[in-house]
Amino acid sequence: MLRSLARRCLRPATIAATLAVAAVPVLAATPAHAAGPSYTCDDIEGTLAGGLATGLTNCVASGGAPASGPITGAFTIVRRSDNLTATCTGFAPAPSGIAETPAAVEGFSCTE
C-alpha cells in the first residue's frame, strides 16, 4: 500500500520535472534577431550579398524598430515562411534602411 501511494505521489513530480527539462530547448531556440530591431515580412527580395534587401507585405516592426521613416543602426528583415534573414547595417551616418510598414522595409548593405 505504501509503495503504490509513493508511486502516485511521485508521478506528478516526475512529470513536472520532465516538462521543465523539455521546455529548456524551446527557450534556447528563440531566434537571435528577436533581441534587436527587426522586421518580419511575408517576403524578402533583393541582392542579399552586400546589397539591398526589401521586405514586402505585412511587415511588422519589433525590438524597437521604427514602423516608418529612416532606420539607424543594424537591423534584420525576416521572411515569415522560412525565417530567411537579411542583416542590414548601412554606412553611418547615413540611415541603414527605410521603413514603411506594413507595406515594405528597405535595408542597405545587407547580407544573408
C-alpha positions as CSV (number, residue, x, y, z in Angstrom):
1,M,0.0,0.0,0.0
2,L,2.8,2.5,0.9
3,R,4.6,1.6,-2.3
4,S,1.5,2.4,-4.5
5,L,0.9,5.6,-2.6
6,A,4.6,6.7,-3.2
7,R,4.2,5.9,-7.0
8,R,1.1,8.0,-7.3
9,C,2.7,11.0,-5.5
10,L,5.9,10.6,-7.4
11,R,4.4,10.6,-10.8
12,P,3.1,14.2,-10.9
13,A,6.5,15.4,-9.6
14,T,8.3,13.3,-12.3
15,I,6.0,14.6,-15.0
16,A,6.6,18.2,-13.9
17,A,10.3,17.8,-13.9
18,T,10.3,16.2,-17.3
19,L,8.2,19.0,-18.7
20,A,10.5,21.6,-17.2
21,V,13.6,20.0,-18.8
22,A,11.8,19.6,-22.1
23,A,11.0,23.3,-22.2
24,V,14.6,24.4,-22.0
25,P,15.5,23.7,-25.7
26,V,12.4,25.6,-26.7
27,L,13.5,28.7,-24.8
28,A,17.0,28.3,-26.3
29,A,15.6,28.1,-29.8
30,T,14.4,31.8,-29.8
31,P,15.8,33.5,-32.9
32,A,18.8,35.7,-32.4
33,H,17.1,38.5,-34.4
34,A,14.4,38.8,-31.7
35,A,16.7,40.7,-29.4
36,G,17.4,43.7,-31.7
37,P,15.4,45.8,-34.1
38,S,13.8,43.6,-36.7
39,Y,11.0,43.4,-39.3
40,T,9.1,40.2,-40.1
41,C,7.6,40.3,-43.6
42,D,5.8,37.8,-45.9
43,D,8.7,38.0,-48.5
44,I,12.2,39.3,-49.0
45,E,13.6,40.5,-52.4
46,G,16.9,41.9,-53.4
47,T,20.6,41.1,-53.5
48,L,21.4,39.9,-50.1
49,A,25.2,39.7,-50.7
50,G,26.2,43.2,-49.6
51,G,23.3,44.9,-51.3
52,L,19.8,46.0,-50.9
53,A,17.1,43.8,-49.3
54,T,13.5,44.6,-49.3
55,G,10.9,43.1,-47.0
56,L,7.5,43.1,-48.6
57,T,3.9,42.7,-47.5
58,N,2.5,42.5,-43.9
59,C,5.8,43.8,-42.4
60,V,5.7,44.1,-38.6
61,A,8.3,46.0,-36.6
62,S,9.7,44.6,-33.3
63,G,12.6,45.1,-30.9
64,G,12.4,48.9,-31.1
65,A,12.5,49.2,-34.9
66,P,10.6,52.2,-36.2
67,A,7.3,51.5,-38.1
68,S,8.0,54.2,-40.6
69,G,10.8,56.5,-41.6
70,P,14.6,56.1,-41.6
71,I,16.2,53.2,-39.7
72,T,19.5,53.8,-37.9
73,G,21.8,51.1,-36.8
74,A,21.8,47.4,-37.6
75,F,18.5,45.6,-38.0
76,T,17.2,42.4,-39.6
77,I,14.4,41.5,-42.0
78,V,13.0,38.1,-41.6
79,R,10.9,36.2,-44.1
80,R,7.9,34.8,-42.2
81,S,7.6,31.5,-44.1
82,D,11.1,30.1,-43.6
83,N,12.9,32.6,-41.3
84,L,15.4,33.6,-44.1
85,T,17.1,36.6,-42.5
86,A,18.8,39.6,-44.1
87,T,21.0,41.6,-41.7
88,C,21.4,45.2,-42.8
89,T,24.0,47.7,-41.4
90,G,24.2,50.6,-43.8
91,F,27.0,53.1,-43.6
92,A,27.0,55.6,-40.7
93,P,26.0,58.4,-40.5
94,A,23.5,57.5,-43.3
95,P,20.4,55.5,-42.5
96,S,20.7,51.7,-42.7
97,G,17.2,51.5,-44.2
98,I,13.7,52.9,-44.6
99,A,10.5,51.5,-43.1
100,E,7.0,52.0,-44.4
101,T,5.2,49.2,-42.6
102,P,3.1,47.2,-43.2
103,A,3.9,47.6,-47.0
104,A,7.7,47.4,-47.1
105,V,11.1,47.8,-45.4
106,E,14.2,48.5,-47.4
107,G,17.7,47.7,-46.0
108,F,21.0,48.9,-47.2
109,S,24.3,47.0,-47.1
110,C,22.6,43.7,-46.3
111,T,23.9,40.2,-46.0
112,E,22.1,36.9,-45.6
